[in-house]
Each structure stands twice: as structure tokens, then as C-alpha cells.
Amino acid sequence: MAQKAILVDVIPSEVSKEESLQRLDELESLVKTYGGIAVVKVIQKKSMPDYRTYIGRGKLDEVLNESKTNKANLLIINNLLKPSQIYNLGEICKAQNIEVWDRVDLILKIFDKHAKSVEAKLQIELAAIRHMGPRIYGLGLELTRQAGGIGTRGIGETNIQIMKRHLRRREQKIRERLKHHDLVQANHRSQRRKKDLKTISLVGYTNAGKSTLLNALTKKGVYVADKLFATLETTVGQLYLPKSEKIALLSDTIGFIQDLPPDLIDAFKSTLSEIIDADFLLHVIDISDPLYESKILVVEDILSDLGVSDKQKIYVFNKTDLSKALNRDEIIDHFHGFSPVFVSAEKKEGLSDLINKIESQLLSDFEAVHS
């Protein structure tokens, strides 16, 4: 049976109504991707989140009253909570059999549900350990305080120490196993370079249509769904370049999302190394999304975190078939430095223009290297 979730976001008063609603809509999409149902959605305007419970106690009581009517069994906060906040919320909600997650818990559970390869499963477990570690430490502090303050042996303190040691050992083992996968992938990339195979990496906000575009360009046949994070593993397909009569490799990997914590990015570094090593990037953008410009900035910020913000890019404005009022001239003028091109990967429209731009970019890169 699908879990019924209460969604709560605490945002500063200066955030616009449109952005506030968009944030909760995205959280609801994440819940649907996981397989749950959002039964209550609440926005609390607050300059500073509550220190103990993130949402103020009055608002929390309101939410819990609504949860009884809607028979909710899950409370999801649209942010990263401190260990003490998730603990305190959990204690309060326990009386109504309501589990408490933050945004990262939800994303990790979606990742865990979608992961297929051994490497992706290891990366997700690593991210989960890094997310849970501080909570175990915070729980130890909370129990120690309840037992009488500093110098008192906390309730369950020994078990907490055992858990922390176990997680440290498990993290070390996972990192060792991921090193092996890193070496295999690095060897594949080395072989490509020896064969002078150019690699182009697809990047973009989750659900922008990267996998559909990969399929349209390469006939790779990868899984596509109208869901956030439908793709976690790296997929590489061959793209035929008609002018030069050569083959380039097109790689697709995990989509990005706002407020993606550094621990998650770090855990997926080996997967994201395809982006780091690519000759250039195709930044796929859902032009039918009214907030596409803010999502471009999210992607660019993550690329900056990966150290590839200066890598050459082509902006691929996808889903033109869904965009009712598309001012192409204005977009071309605004993003002229990124060779904008318009496509519908679903309808296979505009693909020849995109391939021409890819060939032109590869030729430009070749001439720059040999000039």
C-alpha cells in the first residue's frame, strides 16, 4: 500500500509564491516517483527554522491534526535536517505512528529503488552512510543529555559507538570496492582516447529528457520514464557523424536537482567522472518548464562543484512540442554563447541541427588544439 505523506517546506518570506509552490510541487513529484501519495502540503513562511523541530510547534500540531483526517503515516520536510531536529520530530510524531524523513532521505530511497548495477547500489549505500553517520552521533548527544548531562553514561551509548564503528568499517569497504569500478571505468576511457573516440556527455536537471535524447540520437534503447531520477547508471551510446563519417560516444548519467547535498555528489563521483572527462557537454533543458532558467543555474552550480563549469557546452532546449509560447530568437540572443539548439527528442525533431552543431563543436575543438 502506498505511503500517505505530509509535505512541509519552511521558506524565508522573501521567496516568491511561484517559487514556493514549485518547490513543493517538485517534492510531490519525488514522492510520486518513490511510490507514495502526498495528502497534505504545507508551506511555513519563517525567516529562521525552529531550532528544535525545524517547523514551529504550533504549525507541527496543525499538521498532525490534519494527518489524522488524511490517515498520513509519513512526514517529509523539504530540506536537510540536523540530527537533533529529525530526532525530536520523530519522538513527537511517534505517538501517531508517523515516520519522519527529510528531503535527502526521500532522494536516497528513490535512488535505492531505481539502482540496478552493483556500482550504483554501492554508491547509494555510501551516500546513506554519510547521511546517517551524523544522526547517530547526534542521537548519542541527545540521549546523553536526557541521562543527566556531560559526564553521564548515555542511554544506549555503547550501542551507538558500536554502530558508528560498524558504519566506518562498511564505508571503508565500499570505498575499496568502488575504487575497483573506478579503475575499470578509467581503463575504458583510456581505451577510447587511444582510439581517438570523442566523448560527449549529457547533463541536465532530472527529467529534462536526457535519456530520450540519447535514444533518439543513438538508438541505444535505454529505460525512459516520466519520473525524477529514472536514470542512475552511466549509459554510453554511439553517435554517427555524417559529415566526418566518424563515430562519437554519447554518455548519459544521473540528472541533477536543486539542494542536492555534497555527500550525494561525492558518492556518485565515479559515475559523474564521465562528465569530467568528456570532450564537451550537451546541457539538456526542458523548455516547457516555466522555471527552466532557475534549473539551468542549478545544473551550472553542480558542474562548478565538479570543476567542469568552464567545459564547452551546447544548450539543447528539449520538449519544444510541449512549449506553447516559445520565443526562439529571444532564447538564442540570451544564450548565444552556448550554441543553443531546439529539439523534441520525443518527436525526433531538430536532431539533424543538433548533430551539425556537435560536429562543428568537435571540429572547432580539433582546430583549437592544433592551431
Beta strands, then each sheet from edge to edge (+ up, - down):
strand 1: 4-11
strand 2: 37-45
strand 3: 74-77
strand 4: 99-102
strand 5: 199-204
strand 6: 235-241
strand 7: 246-252
strand 8: 280-286
strand 9: 313-318
strand 10: 341-342
sheet 1: 2+ 1+ 3+ 4+
sheet 2: 6+ 7- 5- 8- 9- 10-
end
